[in-house]
Amino acid sequence: MVHSKENQAYLEVITGAMFSGKTRELHRQYSVFKSCEFNVQVFKRDIDERYSKDEIVTHDGLRFDKKDVFIAKTAADIERMVNKATDVVMIDEAQFYGQEIVDLVDKLVDEGKIVVVTLLPTDYRGVTFGPAGDLLAHADKITQVFARCMYQENGVFCHKPATKTFRKGNIKDVIVVGGSELYEARCRQHHKIKDK
């Protein structure tokens, strides 16, 4: 199917803490684009093997069509793999790429493609995560999703809207891929509290 490309291209950033539903929202948009017969390519970083080595799977088990998923170590890999006929480029966990991802998404939008990325805005320390700040600054549209704070005291969860990602344990590396065994969503107040 041929789509009008006029005034269509944009960059959308889907952002939020871990467990807020970023990849679920990406999957929802992916399903809409596919039902409208857009050509879609979805990229993920090679180090993200949480639920599958060669697929993208949400925390609650939704899967993208394997034929549309591409594994890329760098922004240059993404650029090499993007097909000329692709209408929509999606990048999951864009914070895992280097700063060059910012120039790439701008270039793809300038070429007439819709680009949708998910990212954690800050790392476990609360510091801007890699290229996240620049991607947010370049976005035409920002979709923020929220988790619920999982801090627990005396058996009672906080459950306020969570905007931060809390890492359990004492691993100091910035990029450590994991799920609920390593991370919790926390509100601003409880992100600062270190569990005993």
Buried (B, 14 or more C-beta within 10 A) or exposed (E): EEBEEEEBBEBBBBBBBBBBBBBBBBBEBBBEBBEEEBBBBBBBBEEBEEBEEEBBBBBEEBEBEEEBBBBBEBBBBBBEBBEEEBBBBBBBBBBBBEEBBBBBBBBBBEBEBBBBBBBBBBBBEBEBBBBBBBBBEBBEEBBBBBBBBBBEEEEEEBBBBBBBBBBEEEEEEEEBEEEEEBBBBBBEEBBEEEEE
